[in-house]
Amino acid sequence: MPGAPIGKARPRVSTVAGHARMYTPAKTASYEGMVALAAQRAMAGRAPITGPADVRLTMLLPIPTSWSKKKQAAALAGQVYPTKKPDADNVVKAIFDGINGVVWVDDVQACDIAVRKRYAETPGVQVVVTEIQGALFAA
């Protein structure tokens, strides 16, 4: 998934004709749509996974241009970690919701999850989902 990772925003509430209406913010909906499109390309027509899944997710954040060259180099070398937004759990939620129905039937199938958050020259999110073979599961 190319581009800077975006975390899933909380649902918003507005009133229409005196009734409360909940909606997903446009930025979140757009990002989840881009994730779904990237997932469709990656799946290349294959059917979604139906069993338990192992997920490896690496978030690659852009290095702030305001940093010194020395600090930027340290970030690229993995010596400086991105302890800033977006929160890793919110990015996972956005990615998982975006790949629902494409890579797997539903994100409840994610049984093993590993998440990394690093700086990189090219921001994006690398996602590898594999079905856990030989697993017994309740359907």
Steps between C-alpha positions, in 0.01 A plus 500: 500500500683813383485833682526602862301273735170643622330386818130428518321802644215468747150509355345846498147596598287765338132582517269487201143618553546462876631142477854394582691348209837329529743502211861410419717807436581551130877464548455157664249382239731611218802323652305177555388516136862538383598203721222290345616590150863409580379173656295414189809548284710286733239222511495487116160331487564246778218424743518645853659292775236311698706365793714651774761748379850611592557873436836681476461875469782754465411869515757720327469864605657798323802654668434862604680734261563741788743253661875537457674279241661309789164425666344407164786253438452354848128456429576316174753282685228397746656687793209743541150359538177678400330556835245735348165478323349309340443245774588150382167354616299755303697427181438127554125569531496701176700235310291212637171675413633578153590137423177350637329302225809523278789321674286321757132472575523704822776635723394267783716246313821682602642268766872580492591868454844664494525877453812711444522877471813650343625801306576462130582711196188368328198494734238229480368188667624153414242233577551124473203278579532121490249235591613289795518154345389189685318700765177374642248779532138555582303642210 
